Amino acid sequence: MKAMKRGVALLLASLMTLSLAACGSGSGSGDEKKTDDSKNASTESTESGVKIGYISPGPDTWYLRAEEGAKWACEKAGAEFISVNSNRDSEQEQTNIDYLIDEGVDCIVILSWNEAGCVSAAEKCKEAGIGCVVFDACGVMKNHDVDITASVDFDWNSMGGTYVDWMTETYPGEDYVFISGTPDSVVCQTLEASLSEATEKSGKLECVDVRYGQYEPETAANEAEDLVNSGLDFSIIGVINEDCAAAIITRLEDMGVADQYHVFAQNGSDTGVDLMKAGSLEFTIASSPGLEGAVAVFAGIDGVTNDREPNQYISCPIAPVTPDDVDNPEIVIPWSVDEGSWTTLIKENFSDYAAYVE
């Protein structure tokens, strides 16, 4: 009977998760997004005493894979998992933080697209006496005097140099444009600054323009078309992610100019791998949001159950990828849950969390 009840609970939780994903991918009105997220929360119950509250910023592929990794980590560690989605709405994000605190979580793990959301979560968690893990936020909490459990990230500051090295070695003397995501994204701000610094330091190329595709493939493709028609002198197009890169490549092909431009991106997703195999994407940097979400949750659980110093900074692995590397799982880290490679990477890079994946 106990096993049957648990099976029913897991089935219900799965249905709630699917419902949440469907809500997140819809356009929805502002009023709908600002409803009490207790109606949309997804819960996975276990017999562990640790309860993790997870906040996703939106419905796109990166965020969905990060949430899948977070859920996997809770399952591996035997923790309860409650997830809510802010749908890129700052007011909803604040509602979600308050809701999870009211639910009695032991730690909030938040992926926020803006610095204000990270800081607010940290302050509210500290006041509530619970843990807080901020991830994919480029270390913004270093700028604020409030303790958190940990900050989990990729080394976005090093990526600019990696891109510039590839451009100057592969296409010396050629200039580039960069199509970023949104101006208020801390990831975009950090990557743009990293590119600018590396470009200036190199002295061998220039970034002739930066545009914002709003993380929308169609918008990014429109920006690329406008740049091609602008008369600016460049032959390399950098893109914030591979979904947008795919749309840009298709637009260049439709314009009949694809052979005049070289495209690089960031992610190492299935989309990027396919583009590389097709010869359309020449360079990317692999960074798995799924693994990052898992590490962020492990950091939260570890902070609750062990006596750790606050403000841990944890860096997840990244790797430059060329077409020769696309079939190497040690370089192109899977975005979706992959027991084998993720377990190996966690044991190799995060020894404190190895016990969770035994």
Secondary structure, DSSP 8 states (H G I E B T S, - for coil): -HHHHHHHHHHHHHHHHHHHHHHHHS---HHHHTS-GGGT-EEE--SSS-EEEEEE--SSHHHHHHHHHHHHHHHHHT-EEEEEE-TT-HHHHHHHHHHHHHTT-SEEEE--SSHHHHHHHHHHHHHHT-EEEEESSTTGGGGSS---SEEEE--HHHHHHHHHHHHHHHSTT--EEEEES-TT-HHHHHHHHHHHHHHHHH-S--EEEEEE-TT-HHHHHHHHHHHHTTT----EEEESSHHHHHHHHHHHHHHT-GGG-EEE-SB--HHHHHHHHTT---BEEE--HHHHHHHHHHHHHHHHHS---SSEEEE---EEE-GGGTT-TTTS--SS--HHHHHHHHHHH-GGGGGGG-
